Amino acid sequence: MLWSFALLGVAAALAGIYLGLVNACDDLGRQIKALETSRAELRKQVVNEERNWSMARSIGNMERLLAAHGIVMTFPQERNIVRLKAAEPDEPAQYARLAAPPVRD
């Protein structure tokens, strides 16, 4: 008789553990499904924003916006162009000079 109560107790404990694990797995499944849904929605938003950004950067759209705001752009005159000498690849960067006041001729 004592063994049957012990066996019944062990079976009840195992059933409780099993039901707890099933409940935890179901909760995790619901969370995964919700996260996958939100991931799909975010991916759609990213695709839409990339499309909108590419449309906003198009030449035709830029020209239309410039004309709408009355902005006229031209190339600068040759005397207004400042050309900088490119640093040689083996030349070390002079970061200290960047923070110093500009050198006057």
LINNORRA-V43031 format. One record per residue. N is the residue number from 1. PHI is phi in whole degrees, 0 to 359 (NA if undefined). Layout:
n: (N:N)
phi: (PHI:PHI)
This chain:
n: (1:2:3:4:5:6:7:8:9:10:11:12:13:14:15:16:17:18:19:20:21:22:23:24:25:26:27:28:29:30:31:32:33:34:35:36:37:38:39:40:41:42:43:44:45:46:47:48:49:50:51:52:53:54:55:56:57:58:59:60:61:62:63:64:65:66:67:68:69:70:71:72:73:74:75:76:77:78:79:80:81:82:83:84:85:86:87:88:89:90:91:92:93:94:95:96:97:98:99:100:101:102:103:104:105)
phi: (NA:296:294:291:292:294:294:294:295:296:295:295:296:295:295:297:297:299:296:296:294:298:296:296:295:296:298:296:298:296:295:297:297:295:293:295:295:293:296:296:294:295:296:297:296:297:297:296:293:296:295:297:293:292:292:292:275:294:299:299:292:298:296:296:293:298:293:295:265:71:262:246:244:226:283:289:289:300:287:264:267:253:256:254:279:288:287:290:300:271:280:289:289:252:290:295:290:296:276:284:297:298:279:262:280)
